[in-house]
Amino acid sequence: MVDTQRTDMLACYGNDGMFTPNLDALAEQGVVYDRAYTCQPVCGPARSAIFTGLFPHSNGVWANNLALGDNVKTIGQRLTDNGIHAAYIGKWHLDGGDYFGLGRCPDGWDEKYWYDMRCYLEEMTEEDRYRSRQDDTEDIRASFTYANKCSNKAISFLEEYGDDDFFLVVSYDEPHGPSLSPEPFSSMYDNYRFPKKDNVWDDLENKPEHQRIWAGDAAAENKDELDITKRSLISCNSYVDGEIGRVLEQIKKKAPDAMILYTSDHGDMMRSHSLSEKGPAAYEEICHIPFIIKDNIHAGLRYPYPVSHIDIVPTILEYMGLPVPKLLEGKCLLPTLEDARQKINDNVFIEFGRYEIDHDGFGGFQPMRAVFDGRYKLVINLLSSDELYDLQSDPDELSNLINDDAYSGVRDALHDRLLDWQNDTRDPFRGYYWENRPWRKTARKPTWDYTGFTRQRENEEYEPRQLDYSTGLEMESAVRKKKDLPEYIRFDNGEKKL
């Protein structure tokens, strides 16, 4: 996987101006998912869903620099506990430390091959550390870059363990800034201008207030004269494709039957909707991500229905022949390899909490929940105003239909699905306020008890069954009315009491 790659930064997703031959070849050899989505368009939260199978609001990483909950198990832990060798090489961003991490291998992963960005920096002199964080790529050699060192470690792992059952993650920081790349990549796009979508001209009228604050003066810029270059980002994008190619070549030699999954954590706005980078929005530019699976059987297929990063862990577990725990919140995608017409998800969900805990900026706390059914996208911005888009007629998400009565049926049905999802996943931020939006005419009257349900966790691969608060006994149903009691209780001695 890479960091900060939009779908249109790959030729196989339609931008012929991009030089990405290795990933394009992987796409030809596998299944390309045309509607794949991140769970949250921020580094840490996106990764938390990829590697736990739980949404950021469930696993504790609802902002950058928050650690996973102590009782949250990664896919590495689950596989290792079932005798499958798991190794993680690259950016982690899930230990609650800073951007680079703590340099310590988490439970479940091979310590010998652990190599987060802290490990990379601690190998360097202070001068080289500083240089590695600057965007000046002059005289940069491949051997200096994080991507090259991650590839080298991955190649070594495959040399040593290619014949075994294994799960290997190679998590590049590139092309994320500072986006270092050596020649010939660093000058490859000197005269290139990234294509401007129509939504670059979006002045954010009839859009949420927080987006106008985010855009600032950019909303009023002359977009006709704006050039979207992002030269270092797209140069590094081609460079990391080359590094991925090195690992793919080693896979072909040492583990030719391996299944390969490829994705990015999120994209970059690149001035679409007058916005930059990523943050509290569900726009395609930052949430719609590349996703490819190569299984050595099905090649050259494209899957048209929505899938999500939340589906990755169940897919891996089932591929490895292991049961999928109740706790997980996604679905297995293996059937899509057999039949690209088989629809796995009716909807996918996207969220946002905060960009980062450590510093202010990016709007601070901006709670967002969104649902997309493959055509319509509903976005609830709790502290701002809401959005509804029809991507079939409006792929650039320019026309906000949230108050259009002609779409009230579609809107309200999506809203119901979103509320159900928040309840089903035990979203800690759920409550009546998500339902009582100004446009929802049929919303229930707010009550302090809201739904009145108890929703306990079922993590029984790793902890005892949780106990019912009212009885102290093992819960019978994880989801139940809070004050409901069983008609009788049967004790170990056979006695029953009302």
N, C-alpha and C positions, 0 to 999 in steps of 0.2 A: 504494500500500500504506500501511497504518497500523501503529502499534505498540501492542501490548497490547489486542487486541480478541478476545473470545471469540465463538463462533458465536451464543450467545444474547444478544449485544449488538446483533443485527440483527433487525428484524422479519421479514425474509424467511427467517430460520432459526428462526422460531417464537415469538419473544418480542414479542407485540403491544404491550407496554408501552414499547418502544423507538421513538423518532422518528428513523427513518433513511430518509426518502423517496427520496433519490437512489440509494442503494445498492439499495433494494428495487426501484426502477424498472430499474436495471441488471440485477438478477436476472431480472426479467420478460422482458427483452430478450435474455437469453443462457442459458447453462447453469450451474446451481448444483451444485457438488460437495458432496454431503452427508457425505462421509467423506474430507476433506482434512486432511493432517497436516504439521506442522512437522518438520524434521529434528532440531532441538534447541530446547527451550523457553527460550531466552535470546537477547537481541537480536542480538549480533554473530554467534554461530554460526548462528543461523537465517538471517541475511542472507547469510552466506558460502555456504550451500547454494543459496539462491535465485539468486545472481548468478554462481556458478561451475559449477553442476551437479555439484559434488563434495560429499560429506559433510564435516562439520567435521573429522572425524579425518583426512580426506584432504587438505584444503586448508590446514590449519594453524591454523584459528580454532576450536579446541575449547573456548575460553573467551573472554569479553569482553576486549577490549584486547590481543588478539594479532593480528598482521598476517597477511594472506594470504602464503603462500609466494612467493618470487620467481619461481618457474616456474609459478605458478598464474595462468591467464588468465580474466578476467571475460567475461561475455557482451558487455559493451561493447567490449572489445578484439577479441573474435572478429568482431563485426559490423563495427566500423570497418575492420578489416583486409580485409574483403570489400566495402568500398565503401558500407556502410550507416551513415548518420549516427546516432550514439548520444549521448544526453545524460542526465545524472543530476542531479536536483534533490531535495535533501532529506538526511535522515539517512543516513549511510553506515556508520560504526562498524566499518570493516574495515581501517583503516590502522595499527592498533597504538597509536594515540594514546589519549586519554581518551574519555569519553563523547561529547564534542562533535566530536572529530576534529582533524585538523591544518590544515584549511582549504586543502589542496592537492588539485588535481584528479588522479586516477590516470590512467595510460595508458588510452587507448581511449574516453575520454569528452570531450565538448565543454567546453573550459575556460571558454568564455564563460558557459555556463549552470550550471557547477558551483556548488553552494550547500549545503555541509554546515552543521552547526550552529555550527561555529567562525566561518564567514563571517557568520552571522546575529548572533552575539554581538559580533563585532568592529565591527559597524556602530553599536553602542550606546554610550551613556555607561556608566560604572561603575554608576551608580544604576539604570539600566534593565536592565543585565545582572542585577543582584541581583534586581530585581523580577520578571524573566522566569523566575526559578527558585523563586519562592514560590508557594504554592497559594492565595493571596488573589486572587480574580478580580474584586473590587470595582473598578468603573470601568475595567476592561480593554476596550480597543477592538480590533476585529478586526484593524486595521492594525498592531497591536503584536505579533500572534502569529506564530509561525513558520509555521503552516499557511497563513495568508493570504499571506505573502511567497512561500512555495513555489508556491501556486496562481498568483500573479501572474506568476512566472517561467515556469511551465508555459504559461500563456495567451500570453505573449510568444513562447515557442518555437513554439507552434502557429501563431501569426500569421505567423512568419517562415518556417517550414519545413513547414507543413501539406501542401503539394503534393508533397513529396519522399518518398522511402523513408526512414523513420526508426524508431528505437526510443527512446522517452522513458520514463524512470522518474520518478515523483513519489512520493517517500518521506517521508510525514509522520511527525513524532515523536509527534504527538497520536494517541490520547488519553492516552498515557503521561504519568505525572506530570512536572511539577506540574499538568498538565491544565487549562491556562488556557482560558477561553472567555468571550466577551462575552454580554451580554443579546441576545435573550431566552433563550439557551441556559443561561446560568449559574444561572438560577433555575427552569429547566424541570422539574427533578426534586426540588424542595424537599420535597414530601410523598410521594415515591415510595420504596418499599422493594423492593429487588431480590428476585425470588422465591428462596426457599430450597429447594435440592435436598435430597433425603433424606440425601445424603452429608455435609451440614453436621453431622449428628448422629454422624458416624463418630468413635469414640473411639480409633481406630487399634490396637485389639486385633487381633492376628494380622496386623499390617502391619509393614513393615520398621522396624528400630530407628531408622534415621536420620530417618524421618518423625516418629516420636514426639519426637525431639530438636528437630526443626524446629518442630513444633507447640507444644512447651513447655506452658505452663499452659492454652493454648487448648483442648486436648483435653478438659479437665475442666470447661469453662465450661458454664453453663446455656444450651443452644442454643435453648430455647423462647423465651427473652427476648432473644436476639440479633437485632438488626436489621442487615441488610446494606444499607448505603446507597451507599457509593462514589459519592456525589453528584457530586463534581468529575469523576470518570472518565467516568460515563455522560453528564453534561452535555457534556463535551468530545467524547465519542463522537458526539453529535448535531451538535455544532458542526463537526467535521471532515467529517461527511457533507455539510454545506452547502458547505464548501470544495471537496470532491470534485465536487459538483454544478456548481460554477462551471467546473471543468476539463472535465467531461463536456459542458457546453453549448458550450464552445469547440471540442471535438472534433467535435461535431455540425456546427458551422459550417465548420471548416477541414479536417477529415480524417474525413469521415463514413464512409469505408470502412475505417477503422482497426480492427484487432482490439484489444480491451481486456481485460487481465487484472487482477483485483483480489484482494488477500489481506491478511492480517495476519501479523506475524512469530510471534506466540504469544499466549496468553491470560493470565488472572490467576486464581488459585485462589479468591479471594473467599470464603474460609473453608470451602470444600468440603474434606472430610477434615481439618477443623480447621487448615488450612494457609493461608498468605497469600502473595501475589505469585506468583513462579514459581521453579523450581529443579529439583533432581534427582528428578524423578518423571515418569511417562508418563501421568498422569491426563488425561482428556478435557478438563478445564477449561483446561489450558495447552497441550495438544498438538493438539487438534482445532480447526482454524482455518477461518474463512470463505475460500472460493475460488470465484470467478466468472469465466467467460470469455464475452465477447460477440464473436461473429464476424460479425454482421449477416446471418446465414443461419438459424441455429438458435436459436429463442427459446422460453422457457417450459419448458425441460427441466431435469430433476434427475438427476444421475448418482449411483448408489447405491454404487459400489464404491470401495475405497481408492485415493487418489492422494496424492502427496507433493510438497512443494516441490522435491525433487530432480528432478522431471519438468519443471520450468518451462524450463530452458535448452534441452534437446532439443526441446521444443515450439516455442520461438521460432526456433531455427535451422531446423527443418524448415519452419515457416511462411514463413520468409524464403528458402526454396529452397536452403539450404546443407546440406552433409553434416554428420551428427552424429558427432563424433570418438569413437573407441574409449574414450578416457579417461573420458568422462562416465558417471555412475552411475545415471541415471534413464532414463525412457522418454518418448517423444513422446505427447502427449495428443490430438493432432488427430483420431484415429479416434473418440474419445469424443464429438466434436461431431457426427459423422455418425450415430452409433448409441450411444445411452445404455445399451444392453444389452451393449456390448462391454467386456469386462473386460480392462484393461491390466495391472494388478498383482495377483498373488496375495497379495502381502504389501507392507506398508510398514514402514520401520524408523525408529526414534527413538533418539537417544543423548544422553548427558550426560557432560561431563568435569569442568568446574569453572565456577562462575558468573563469576568475574572474577579476573584475574591481579593487579590493582593493590591489592586489599585483601582482608583476611580476611572470613569470613562466608559465609553460605549453605552451611555444611558443609564448605567447603574442597574438596579433591579427592574427588569422589563419582562414580566411573565407573559408568555405566549404559548398557545396550544393551537395546532392546526391539523386538519384532516384533508386528504386528497384521495379521490376515488378513481383517478385516471382521466377525469375530465374537469370536474369542479373542485376548487380548493377553497376551503373556509378557514379563515385565520382569526382567532380571538386574541386580541391584544388587551389584556385585562385592565391596564392603566391608561389605555389610549382608546382608539376606535378600531373597528373591525373591518375585515375584507372578505370579499367573495369574488372569485374569478372563474370564468369559463375558458379553459385553456384550449378548447377546440376552436372557438371563434376568436380567441384573444390570447395567443400563445405568449405574447410579451407582457401579459398581466398589466395592461394599461387601464382597463375599465373596471373600476371597483363597483360591483353589483350589490353590495350589502344592503342597500336600502331600496332596491328595485323590487317592487311587489310582484313582478312577473316571475321572479326567481325565488319567491318566498318558500314554496314547497321544497325545492331542492335545498335551499339554505337551511331550513328547519330540520330536514331529515339528516343532513350532515351534522348539524348541531347536536341532534340526539345521539348520533354515533360517537361524537367527540366526548359528550358527557358520560356515555356508557364506558368508553375507553378509560377515562379518568377514574371512574369507579372500579373497573375491572383490574386496573394496574395499581390500585391503592395510591394514586397520586396524592402526596401529602399536601399539595396546594389546592386540592379540590374543595368545592363548597358552592353554596347557592349563587354566589356572585358570578360564576361562569355561565350559569343558566339565565340569569336576569340581565340580559343585554337590552339596550333600548329598542332594537328592531324585533325582538322576540315577543310577539303579541300573545303567544300561548304559554309563556313561561309560568311555572307554578309559583304561588306566593312564597316569598322567602320564609323559611323557618329555621330556628336555631339548630334543630336536629337534622336538617336537610333530608337525606334518604333514610336515616335512622338505622343504617346497617353497620355491622361489624365486619371487617374484612381482614382476616389474619393471614400471615405468611405461611406458605407450605414449602419449607426448605429441608425436607426430611431425609435427603441424602447426607446432610451434614449436621443436623440438629434435631433434638426430640420434637415430637408433635407438640404444637403450642396448646396451652391450656385455656379453657373457657373461664373468663373473669368471674362469671356468676356462680360457677360450681367448683373451680379448681381442678376439674377433671379434663382429660384430653378433649379438645373440641371435636364435635361430630362433623360439622360443616364449617369450612373456612369462611364462608359468606353467609350471614344470617342476620335477622333483626337483633339489634343489640340487647333488647330486654326479653327476647324469647327464651323460654326454658323448655327442656324436654318434658314430655308428660310424666315420665318417670325415669329414675336413675337405677341402673342395675349395678350393684357392687360385686366385688370379686367373689364374695361368699354366696352369690346367687340372689340375695335379698333385693327386692325392688321397693322403692319409695316414691311417692308422688312428689 
